[in-house]
């Protein structure tokens, strides 16, 4: 029992230390913003005193030692990719503490050797149980203390469960061996009924461990979630019956963590989906229960969901859980909110947007329903329920340069962040943003590219240099950029004075598409011609006429704004050089840089290693004058 108390003292000390680090970072952020508003220095993100210089050096050392990651490139075994080095170090420290408690003053070659180690490991197993459930909570107390979302603690939840499986095996094996050596195995099993519950609890842990591996989890994610919830409740009951009364405080602690999480989520669900005084004058959004939603298919793999009359606020990069009873009666799935603020030009006061890529299960049924509604001429109107928002996105307003990297629908995470940074440019330190969007097929990002063109003019207006790179890497004949970089009919009307004037706030202005005309328009037209030739296989046969028609349709027009000259959009049909893309803004900036990546395991591992290598090469905050390079990772995988 004393070791269990010591374990939780260690947990409390670690949480206190992380909370203290969070306070120091808040002080650093406040100092930078004060310098930015005072206009007293050219680079407000540089450390301004000795304490912050020391803190920056320690931060750089921790970053360089925690970012690297080994990636297994095999398509069959990529799920075996080990965690990043920082997580590996955390696990090694955790295991060192557990092993020391398992063996301290217990290795004595006497008559009680087997029983002593078995009993010790029973305590070691059960004392970790509350931590397992705390780390699984979506309304996470631990996340609130250290300033992180529940999804970023889930990896530790899995590894604590695996550690418990091993310590429970040691516990059972030593008692089993002692009874077998004494010849009383059958007698003990018959007399001590609690043993069978112990085997049952261990079996539930083992099942949770096996079913949690990625290949099995992907076979049926909805089934995995349901059985995992049942296993969590069953495990609590089996342990409660198995252990003596004086050790059950660990079980009650776990029950408290589980009930607190469920109570908070229930209150959140009711508050967000029940309107006691709905405003029915606002189209169909003023319904009392749930939210009015419209779904539409974009291409062969993307579904866009507009959820109307949402009466809560969110931050760019947060996600919510979507429940659509008409499509998935027993399923709630997490999706990133694809807009930073309420959608303009809607009749509903506060609408949000979700972009869902078709995989299997719910997302596949959702896309098929949207396609069916479109074919039948229906509007695709449904009642949905939401829970959230969850997650704590990175704070980027205290950096001078921001690099946003995303793959395909990962732009649902990075694009709202870009939108939010531009809308709040007057209150942050940012001078430059580099945005990279990569995908295999152009149709997957058509929705995002349209919005990127809208942001380019806004970036010029608020004084932020925005460079956008779009890479479509599908093998075979590459396609034209998903969205034309030349004026649309709506923009021509606006430049001729037929549309309403620009809103005072840039954040409320939409529908602008950037052009590449100006002093270099001839060169740009030549680039378009080359791309068109590539698209049609060099213009042989009947393709020449098509190329000519397309080039004529892209006749240069006068620029619509000053942003047309200074903003940049680069298209490519090859895999982007991630290291070069990150290096360019880092070497150009005089302050600190933050890299944000959202994508699959391969892209994430590559960005991790590039950032760690570049930081080590430049010796940031080690007397060379090079400033720090931070990294925030949002990895999507089943």
N, C-alpha and C positions, 0 to 999 in steps of 0.2 A: 504494500500500500504506500509506503514511503517513496518508492521509485515512481509510482504513478503521480504523486504530488510533485516530485521533482520534475517530471516530464512536463507538467502543465506550468510549472514555474518557468521552465525554459521557453515554452511556447509564448507565455506572457511577456518574457523579456525580449524575445525576438520581435513580437508585435509592437512593443514599446519602442524598440530601436528603429523599426521601419516607420512608425508614426513620427518619431523625431526627425528622421531623414526627410519625411514629407514636409514637416514644418520648415526645415532649412531650405528646401526647394521653393516653398511658398515665399520665404524671405528673399531668395534670389530673384524670383519672378517679379516681386513687387519692386525691387531695386532697379531692375532693367526697365520696367515700365515708367518709373519715375524719371530715370535718365532720358528715356525716349521723349517724354512730354516736356522735359526741361530744355531739350535741344542743347544740352551742355557738352555732349560728346558725339563723335562721328559714328562710333560703333557701340551702342548701348548694351549689346549682348556680351561684351567682354567683361571679365571680372573687374570689379571696381575697387576692391580692397584685398588685403592679404588673406583674410579668412576665406573669401570667395575664390581666390586663386588656389588655395590649398584644397578647398572643396572641389573645384573644377579638376584638379589633378587626380584626386581620389576617384572622382566620377569617371574620368577618362580611363584609369586603370581598370576599374570594374567593368566598364563597357567593353574594352578590348579583350578581357578575359572571359566575358559571358556571351558575346555575340557569335563566335565561330560555331559552325555546325557541319557535321559530316552527313552527306546525302547519299542514299543508296539509289542509283539511277535505274535499276531494273524495274520494269513495269510490274513484275510479279512480287518483288520483295521491297518495293519502296516504302511499304508500311512499317518495315523494320528499321527505318531511319532513326538513329538515336536522337535524343533531345539535344538542344544547343548546349554548349559547354557550361554556361551559367547554371542551367538546370541540372546538369550532371554533377557539378560541384555541390549544389544544394542537396541533391540526393545522397551524395557521398557523406556529407556532414550529417544528414539525418540518419543514415544507416550506421554511421560511427556511434552516434548517441544510442541508437536502439541496441546495437551489438554490445556496447559497454554495459548497458543495463541488463541485457540477457545473461551476461557472464560474470558480472562483478561479484566477487566473493561466493560464487556458485560452483566453481570448478574444484571440487574436493573429492578425492577418491575414497569415499566411505560408503556406508550402507545406504545413505540417503541421497546418493549422487543423482540417480535417475529421477527420483521424486522431486528433489530440490529444483533441478533445471526445468522439469515439466511444470511445476507450480509457478516458478518465476516467469516462464514464458506465457502462462495463462494471464498473469497480470500485465505483461508487456503487450499482449494482444488486446485485451479489453480496454486498456488505458488509451489506446489510439482510436477507439471507436467514436467518441465524440468529435475528434478532429476530422474523421472521415465524413461525418454528416455536416459539419460546419463548412467544409470545403465544397460540398455538393449543393449548398443553398444558393438559390438565385438572389434572394434578398440577403446577401452575405454580410454578416457582421465583420468578418475578417477583411473582406474587400472594402468595407466602409472605413475601417481603421487605417489600412495601408494605402487606400486610394486606388483601387483597381476593380475591374468588373469580375463577376463570378466566372465568366468564360475563361478568364486568364488564370484562374486557380484550379480549373478542372483537371489539368495535367497532374497536379500534385495530389488531387483526390484519387486519381487512378493509381498512382504509385504508392500512396498510403495503403490503399486496399490490397495491393500486391504484397506489400511488406507485411500486412496483417495475415495474409494467407500463409506466408513462410513462418512467422512466429507461432501461428496456431498449429501448423504442422509439427514444429519442434515440440510444442506443448503436448500434443496428442501422442506423438511418437515416443516420447520418453516415458509417459505413463503406460502406454501399451507395452513397451519393452520391459519395464519393471514387472508388470503383471505376468508377462509371458515367462520371464526368467524365474519368477517365484512359483509358476504353475497355477496361478489363480485367475487366469484371464477370463475363462467362462464364468466363474463365480462372480467376479467383479462386474462383468457385463450384465448378469442377471440381477445382481443386488442393487447396483447403482443405475437407476433408470435415467439419470441426467446425462449419462455418457452418450446415449443415442442422440440426444439433442445437440450435444457438442459436435458429433459427426455430421449432423444435419447442417449446423451453422457453417462448419468448414466446407461442406459440399456447396452451400450457397455462395460462399466466397469464391470457391474454385470456378463455379459456373459463371459468376459475374466477371471473373478475370478472363476466362476463355471467350465468352460472348462479347467482351469489350474490345477484342482485337479487331482491327479495321476490316479485314476480309469478311469476317462473319457479320460485323455490324452493317456492312454495306448490303448484305443479302436482303435484309428487311429492316430498315431503320425504325419504322413505326413499331414493329414487333419488339425490337430491342428496347425502345423506350418504355413500352408497357411492361415487359417482363422485368426490366431493371427496377422499376418502381415497386412491383410486387416483391421482388427479391429483397429490396431494402427494408420493407415492412416485415417480411418473414424472417430476415436475419435478426432483427431486433427481438422478436418474440423468442426465437430459438436460443439466443444468448441469455435472455432474461430467465428462461427456464433452466438453463444449463449452469449458471454461476450461482454461488452462495449469496445470501441477502446482503452481507457487508460489502460486496463488490458491485451491487446493482446501481450505485450512484452514477457509474459510467453509462449505464443503460438509460437512466432517467435524464442524464445530460444529453444523450443522443436524441431521446424522444423530444426533449425541450427544443433542441435545434431544429428538428424536423417539423414540429408543430408551429414554431415561430415562423419558419419559412413559408409553410403552407398558409398560415393565417395572413401574413403580409401579402402574399400573392393573391389570396382570395379578396382581400379588401381592395387591392389595386385593380383586380379584374372587375369588381362591381362598380367602383368609382369611375372607371374609364369606359364602361359599356352600358351604364344605366343613367339616363337623363330624367330627372324628376320633373323638370319643366322644359321639355323640348320645344324649340322654336320651329314650328312646322311651316313657317313662311319661307324658309330657306330650302327651296326645291324639295328633294326627298331625303335630305340629310338630317332633318329634325325628328328622327324616330326615337322612341323611348328606350327600346332595348336594342343594343348592338349598333352597328354603323352601316350606312349605305355605301356599297363599294361597286366599282365598275372594273371589269377585267377585259383586256384586249390582248390578242396575240401579235407579237412583232417578229416576223420571220418564222423560221421553223423551230426555234428553241427558246425564245424569250416571251415571257408574259409580264405585262405591266398592270399593276393593281392600283387604282386610285381610291383611297379610303377617305370619305368625306365627314365633315363635322366632328373632327377629333378635338376634344376639349382639354388637351394637355400639351405641355411644352416638351421639347426634346433638344438634345445637342447633336450637332453634326457628327456622324459616326456611330450613333447609338442604334440598337436594334430592338425589335419587338417580336412577340409571338403572335402568329396569326392563326385563328380558328375559323374556318369556313364550313359550317355544318352541312351545307348543300353539296360540298365536294369531298370533305373529309370529316365525317360526323364525330370521330373520336381522336382527331389529330390536331395538334398545335405545333407549328413549325416556326423557327426563328428566321427573320429576314431583316437585313439592314435597311433602315429608312433612307431612301434614295434622294431626299431633298433636305436641305438644311433648315428651311423655314416653310411657312405655309405656302401652298401653291398659288401663284397669282393667276388672274384671269379665270377664276372659278367662282361659281355662284355660292359656294359654301365657305364659311368663314375660315376654317382651318383644316385644310386637306393635306394628306401626306401620300407619298408614292412609294411603292415597292416594286422592285424588278426581280423577277424569278426566272432562273434558268432551268430548263427542263432536264431532269435526270431520270428519276423513276418514282413510283409511288404517287404521293400527293402532287408534286410539281408536274408530273406527267399528266395526271388527270386534270389539273388546273389548266394546262395549255390545251389539252384536247377539248375541254369545255369551252374555252375561249374561241377556239377555231370553229367549233360546232355552232356557237351562238352567232359568230360572224357569217357563217355559211347560210344560216337560217334567217338572217336579217334581224336578230335580236340584239339588244343593247348590252347584254352581259351584266345585268344588275343583280347584286346579291347582298344578303345581310351577313356581315362578318363580325367577329369579336377579336379584340386585341388585348394583349397583356404586355406591359412595359411602360416606358422604355428602359432597357437594361444596358449596362456597359458604361465605362468611363473612358471616353476617347482621349487621345493625347492633347496636351495643351501646347499649341503651336504659336500663339501670339507673342511669345518671348524669344523667338528665333529670328535671325536676319534672313536666312535662306531656308526654304522648305522644298524638299524633293518628294513628290507623290508618285508612287509606282503601283500599277494595278494590272491585273490580267482579267480580261473579259468582264464578267459581272462583278469583279472586285472593285470596279469603278463605282458601284453603289456605296462603297465606303469612302473612297478618296474624293469623289466628285462633290458630295455635300460639304466635305471639309474645305475644298477649294472655294465653293460658293460662300461659305461662312467667313473665310479669311478675307475675301474680297469685300464682302458686305461690311466687315468691321475693320477695314484697313486703317481708319483714322485712330484706332485705339490699340494697334499692335506695332511690333518692331519690324515686320516683314518688308523686305525690299525686292525679293525675287522668289518666284515659284517656278519650278520645273515639273511638268506633268507628263508622265509616260503611261500610255494605254496600249497594251498588247493583246492580241487575240489571234485565233486561227482563221476565223471567218468574219468578214466585214459586217454581216447582218447582226452579229452578236453585240456590236457596240454602236449600231446606228443611233439608238436612243441617246447614248452618252455623247457621241460626237456632236449631235445637234446642240446639246446644252453647252459643250465646250466652246463652240463658236459664239454662243451668246455671251460667254464670260470674257472674251478677249477684249472687246471694247470697254467693258467695265474695268478691267485691270489697268488699261491705259488711263482712264479717268481718275482712278484713285492713286496713281503713281506707283504701281507695282509692276515689275517686269515679269510677264508670264510667257513661258515657252512651252508649247505643247508638242509632243511627239506621239504619233499613232503608228503602230507597227502591226500589219496584217500578215501573218506568217504562214498561212495555209499553202501547202505545196500545190503545184500546178499553176494554172494561169492566174495571176493576181488580178484583183478587181480594182476598180476605181475607188477613190476615197468614198466612204459611206455617205458623206454629205458634201455637196458642192461647196467650194470655197468662194464662189461668186455670188452676187446679190440675188436674193429671192424677190418674187413679185411684191411681197409685203414690204420689203426694205426699200424697193424703188418708190413705192407709194409714200413711205415715210420721208424719204429724202426730197420728194416733190411737194411735201407739205400736206399730204392727204390723210396722214395719220396724226394721232394726238401727240403732243409734245412729251418729251422725256420726263419721267417722274423725278421728284427731288431726290429720292433715295435710290442709289444704284440697285440695291437689293430687291426693289420691286419692279425693275425693268426687265423685260424678257423679249425674246423674238428677234434679237439682232444677230446677223450672220456676218462674219468677218470676210473681207476681201483681201486678195493679195495684189491688188492693183497699186499703181504708184510709179515711182521712178524705175523700178525693176520689173514692170509689168511684162515687158517683152520677154525677159528671161523666164519669168514665171509661166508665161504662155508656152514657151519652149519646153519647160519641164512638164507641163500638162500634156503636150503633144507626145513627148517621149513616153509618158506613162500610158497614154492611150494606145500608142503603138505596141507597147508591151502587152497591154490587155488583149489586143486582137491578134497577137502572135506575129507582129512585125508588118502587118498590112498586106499580107499576101492574099490572093484570091479576091473574094467578094468583101473582105474586111476593110479594104481601102476606103470605100465609099462611107462606111460607118464611121471610120476615123475622121474623115473630112467633115461629116455632119456634126460630129461631136465637138470638133475643134471650132467650127463656125458658131456653135451654140455657146462657146466659152469666149466670145469676143471680149476683150478688155473693156471695162467700164470705169468711170471715174470713181475714186474711193469714196466710201460712205462716211468715213471718219478718219481722224488722225491715227487711230489705232491700226488702221490698215497698213501703215508703213512700218510700225515698230513691233507689232505683235507677230508671232511666228508660229506656224503650224508645219511640222515636218512629217511627211508620210513616208513609209518604207514597207517593203515586202520581204524583208529579211529579219531574222532574230536580232533584237537590239543588243548592243554591247552594254550590259548593265554597269560594268566597272567604269567605262568611259562616261556613261551618262551621269553617274554619281560624281565622278572626279571633276567634271567641268564646273558645276556650280560651287563645289567645295573650294576649289582653288581660286575661284573668282571672288569669293566673299571675304569680307574682313571680320565677320562675326561668326557666331555659332550656327551650325546647320542641323536640321532635323530631317531624317529620312523616314518616310512612312510607306509601308508596302502592304498590299493586300492581294493575296494570290495563293496558288497551290504550294505544296511542300518544296518543289523544285525551285520555283522563283524565290521563295522566302529564304531557302538555304543559300542561294547565290547572292542575294542582297546582304544577308548576314555576313558572309565571308568577305564580300567586297568592302563593306563598311569597316569591319575589323581590320582588314589589311591596309586600307587607306589611312585609318586613324593611327595605326602603328607606324606606317611609312612616314607620315607627316609629324609624328611624335607630338600629338596635340597636347597642349597644356603642360609641356615638359621643357619649357625654356626656349622653344623654337619660334614662338609667336603664333603658331598655328592654333586655331580655335577648335572647340569640340565638335564632334559629329555624333548626334544621338540617333537612335533607331527605335521605331515602334512597329510591331509586327501584328498584323491581323490575318491569320491563316485560315483558309476555309478548306475543310475536308470532312468526309463522312466517317 
